[in-house]
Amino acid sequence: FFCPCSAILSSYLLGERLNLLGKLGCLLSLVGSTVMVIHAPEDEEVTTLEEMTSKLKEPGFLAYAAILLALCFLLIFYLAPRYGQSNILVYLTICSVIGAFSVSSVKGLGIAIKGFFAGQPVLQHPLTWILVITLVASITTQINYLNKALDIFNTSLVFPIYYVLFTTIVITTSIILFKEWVTMTVVDIIGTVCGFLTIILGVFLLHAFKDMDVSLGNLPQVLQNEQPVPVTRDDKNILIEVDNSSIAPEDKPKVFMLYT
C-alpha cells in the first residue's frame, strides 16, 4: 500500500506531475495487487534447510530461475544501455526480477535463523552462505537500478510501477517454489487472474498517458457542460421562417406606377 500512496502524495507534496489517469492507474494497481494477495494460497510450511534445499532443486523452480536469470542478463547488458534512459520499464523490470531471488533468499535465511536459535548447525550448511551471497547481490542490484530510475523518471511513476511489477513477480515465485497452485481453488485462480489483469491495466494507464495533461479542471467541455442539441428543420419550417422574416420596410423592393 505504501508505493501507490507515496506516488499520489508526491504529486501534491513534492510538486511532481501525476495526471488524472495516473492516479486512476495507481488505484487500479492497488486494487489488483490486493485481489492477488487475497486469493493467493498460503505458503507451504518449510521448517528446515533440507526442506528448503529440496524445494530449490525442483525442476520447475530451476527452469523458472533460469528464465529469470536470462531475462536479467538481457535487460542489464542489452536493453538497459540502449533504452534505460528513455523507457521506465527497463530499470524497474530489472529490480522486480531480481526481487524474486531476494525474497526467496529472505525466506531461506528466516528458516536458518530459526534453526540457529534452536541449536541447529545451520552455519555449516552450504545453503546458508549461498542464500547470504544471493541476498547481498540481489539487494545491491535492486538499489542500484532503482536509484537510476529515480534519478531519471518521476517518483510518482517509479514507485507504483515498481510496486505492481515486484508484487507480481514475488507472488509468481512463491507459487512456483512452494507449488501453491496445486492447492488453489477455481475461485482463487479466477481472482488471481483478474487481479493480474487489473494490475496490467493500471500500469498501462500510468505509463501510456504520463505525458498527457489530464485533470478534472480541463476535461472536455462535452463532459462538463450540456451542449444544445441541434434542431433539424424541414423545408416547411424554412419556408415559414423566410415568410415571417423581419425585413425592414425600407429594404423591400419598391414598385412605382405611372399614370397618364
Legacy VTK file of the C-alpha trace (Angstrom):
# vtk DataFile Version 3.0
C-alpha trace
ASCII
DATASET POLYDATA
POINTS 260 float
0.000 0.000 0.000
2.974 2.323 0.522
4.107 2.750 -3.080
0.824 3.846 -4.728
0.066 6.138 -1.803
3.546 7.657 -1.928
3.144 8.266 -5.650
-0.090 10.183 -5.109
1.337 12.135 -2.166
4.471 13.059 -4.121
2.312 14.711 -6.769
0.896 17.027 -4.077
3.770 17.475 -1.635
6.757 17.418 -3.994
5.042 19.047 -6.952
5.727 16.078 -9.231
3.387 15.635 -12.146
0.801 12.859 -11.947
-2.273 13.369 -14.079
-5.777 12.067 -13.502
-5.178 8.873 -15.481
-2.009 8.241 -13.491
-3.920 8.479 -10.217
-6.539 6.138 -11.615
-3.744 3.767 -12.625
-2.373 3.848 -9.057
-5.795 2.978 -7.715
-6.272 0.109 -10.164
-2.787 -1.219 -9.417
-3.506 -1.152 -5.700
-6.837 -2.933 -6.183
-5.304 -5.567 -8.457
-2.445 -6.275 -6.065
-4.864 -6.559 -3.157
-7.025 -9.025 -5.083
-3.971 -11.136 -5.943
-2.815 -11.190 -2.325
-6.292 -12.128 -1.083
-6.624 -15.050 -3.495
-3.008 -16.218 -3.195
-2.821 -19.512 -1.281
-0.924 -19.842 1.953
2.753 -20.729 1.838
3.653 -24.350 2.339
5.254 -24.859 5.730
9.028 -25.312 5.363
10.906 -25.626 8.656
14.406 -26.887 7.834
17.151 -26.011 5.376
16.983 -29.530 3.978
13.353 -28.997 3.001
14.243 -25.612 1.518
17.063 -27.216 -0.463
14.703 -29.824 -1.892
12.293 -27.065 -2.921
15.039 -25.119 -4.666
16.142 -28.240 -6.556
12.715 -28.826 -8.075
12.890 -28.864 -11.914
10.056 -26.364 -12.203
11.747 -23.798 -9.993
15.145 -24.359 -11.641
13.612 -23.691 -15.067
11.834 -20.611 -13.714
15.052 -19.295 -12.118
16.963 -19.889 -15.356
14.387 -17.872 -17.303
14.614 -15.022 -14.786
18.426 -15.008 -14.947
18.383 -14.961 -18.749
15.893 -12.089 -18.670
18.089 -10.196 -16.185
21.172 -10.567 -18.345
19.219 -9.457 -21.420
17.910 -6.384 -19.614
21.198 -5.425 -17.950
23.621 -5.933 -20.818
21.489 -5.217 -23.885
18.314 -3.254 -23.171
19.471 -1.048 -20.287
22.350 0.668 -22.176
20.082 1.347 -25.165
16.660 2.066 -23.734
17.126 2.523 -19.996
17.304 6.317 -20.236
14.032 6.586 -22.146
11.864 3.666 -21.017
10.942 3.441 -17.348
10.073 -0.258 -17.565
13.660 -1.370 -18.257
15.214 -0.455 -14.899
12.104 -1.348 -12.917
11.811 -4.759 -14.566
15.402 -5.482 -13.551
14.600 -4.563 -9.944
11.444 -6.667 -9.949
13.019 -9.769 -11.496
15.964 -9.605 -9.103
13.418 -9.265 -6.304
12.364 -12.878 -6.895
15.806 -14.041 -5.734
15.956 -11.632 -2.800
12.566 -12.736 -1.438
13.449 -16.420 -1.807
16.747 -15.767 -0.023
14.981 -13.946 2.815
12.616 -16.882 3.326
15.523 -19.318 3.410
17.530 -17.155 5.800
14.495 -16.849 8.051
14.477 -20.625 8.342
18.239 -20.599 9.016
17.900 -18.004 11.783
15.174 -20.035 13.486
17.358 -23.111 13.273
20.351 -21.205 14.659
18.457 -20.193 17.798
17.151 -23.758 18.062
20.725 -25.039 18.254
20.921 -26.500 14.738
24.274 -26.380 12.862
22.995 -24.009 10.176
26.360 -22.262 9.754
27.855 -25.481 8.450
25.101 -25.861 5.865
26.217 -24.590 2.404
22.735 -23.289 1.581
23.010 -20.659 4.308
26.009 -18.982 2.691
24.541 -19.349 -0.790
21.452 -17.532 0.408
23.524 -14.782 2.061
25.543 -14.165 -1.115
22.384 -14.213 -3.261
20.625 -11.774 -0.936
23.513 -9.295 -0.877
23.967 -9.409 -4.666
20.243 -9.075 -5.410
19.632 -6.223 -2.963
22.686 -4.343 -4.264
21.452 -4.701 -7.837
17.918 -3.624 -6.903
19.114 -0.500 -5.102
21.412 0.408 -7.978
18.795 0.269 -10.701
16.033 1.696 -8.540
18.190 4.753 -7.862
18.883 5.074 -11.597
15.161 5.030 -12.285
14.512 7.637 -9.584
17.244 9.900 -10.995
15.705 9.891 -14.467
11.968 9.435 -14.083
9.199 10.902 -11.980
8.883 9.412 -8.494
5.113 9.287 -8.828
5.572 6.896 -11.774
8.507 4.865 -10.461
7.008 3.699 -7.180
3.607 2.387 -8.353
5.042 0.635 -11.421
7.813 -0.932 -9.343
5.275 -1.926 -6.705
2.992 -3.817 -9.087
5.840 -5.484 -11.007
7.591 -6.552 -7.818
4.369 -7.883 -6.264
3.531 -9.879 -9.379
6.999 -11.439 -9.609
7.105 -12.293 -5.900
3.673 -13.965 -5.907
4.571 -15.930 -9.046
7.855 -17.048 -7.491
6.133 -18.148 -4.299
3.523 -20.119 -6.244
6.190 -21.954 -8.271
8.659 -22.509 -5.419
6.158 -23.908 -2.941
3.771 -25.378 -5.554
0.889 -23.317 -4.226
-1.007 -23.681 -7.482
-1.796 -27.297 -6.542
-3.990 -26.185 -3.627
-5.608 -23.233 -5.413
-9.364 -23.411 -5.975
-11.170 -22.222 -9.083
-12.231 -19.042 -7.277
-8.640 -18.311 -6.273
-7.395 -18.884 -9.812
-10.042 -16.566 -11.288
-9.346 -13.949 -8.611
-5.601 -14.102 -9.236
-6.045 -13.748 -12.997
-8.483 -10.842 -12.591
-6.119 -9.126 -10.166
-3.234 -9.562 -12.586
-5.251 -8.098 -15.468
-6.251 -5.163 -13.270
-2.585 -4.542 -12.486
-1.747 -4.575 -16.197
-4.490 -2.008 -16.861
-3.228 0.199 -14.036
0.367 0.094 -15.270
-0.841 0.845 -18.795
-2.692 3.946 -17.625
0.348 5.071 -15.639
2.831 4.638 -18.446
0.905 5.248 -21.664
-0.706 8.563 -20.687
2.007 10.011 -18.444
2.662 12.942 -20.822
-0.964 13.988 -21.185
-2.259 16.981 -19.254
-5.469 15.453 -17.952
-7.155 16.715 -14.802
-10.627 17.397 -13.501
-10.236 21.055 -14.439
-9.567 20.547 -18.144
-11.825 17.668 -19.065
-13.567 18.114 -22.424
-16.466 20.517 -22.306
-18.778 17.824 -23.554
-18.300 16.022 -20.205
-18.727 19.142 -18.085
-21.498 21.178 -19.760
-24.518 20.077 -21.707
-24.349 21.187 -25.312
-27.579 22.291 -27.046
-28.927 19.665 -29.378
-29.045 20.963 -32.951
-32.611 21.245 -34.315
-33.242 19.681 -37.685
-35.597 21.798 -39.734
-37.526 20.630 -42.737
-38.386 22.662 -45.822
-41.738 23.745 -44.378
-40.130 25.357 -41.355
-37.583 27.082 -43.533
-40.316 28.480 -45.793
-42.302 29.711 -42.801
-39.216 31.318 -41.343
-38.424 33.068 -44.589
-42.007 34.191 -44.987
-42.099 35.605 -41.440
-38.667 37.114 -41.526
-38.442 40.617 -40.147
-37.249 42.609 -43.090
-37.330 46.312 -42.705
-39.901 48.006 -44.933
-37.277 50.189 -46.479
-35.324 47.123 -47.577
-38.257 45.692 -49.529
-38.329 46.277 -53.280
-40.487 49.264 -54.235
-42.877 49.347 -57.218
-43.675 52.655 -58.925
-46.795 53.057 -61.073
-47.054 55.819 -63.670
-50.469 57.276 -64.579
-51.036 59.349 -67.680
LINES 1 261
260 0 1 2 3 4 5 6 7 8 9 10 11 12 13 14 15 16 17 18 19 20 21 22 23 24 25 26 27 28 29 30 31 32 33 34 35 36 37 38 39 40 41 42 43 44 45 46 47 48 49 50 51 52 53 54 55 56 57 58 59 60 61 62 63 64 65 66 67 68 69 70 71 72 73 74 75 76 77 78 79 80 81 82 83 84 85 86 87 88 89 90 91 92 93 94 95 96 97 98 99 100 101 102 103 104 105 106 107 108 109 110 111 112 113 114 115 116 117 118 119 120 121 122 123 124 125 126 127 128 129 130 131 132 133 134 135 136 137 138 139 140 141 142 143 144 145 146 147 148 149 150 151 152 153 154 155 156 157 158 159 160 161 162 163 164 165 166 167 168 169 170 171 172 173 174 175 176 177 178 179 180 181 182 183 184 185 186 187 188 189 190 191 192 193 194 195 196 197 198 199 200 201 202 203 204 205 206 207 208 209 210 211 212 213 214 215 216 217 218 219 220 221 222 223 224 225 226 227 228 229 230 231 232 233 234 235 236 237 238 239 240 241 242 243 244 245 246 247 248 249 250 251 252 253 254 255 256 257 258 259
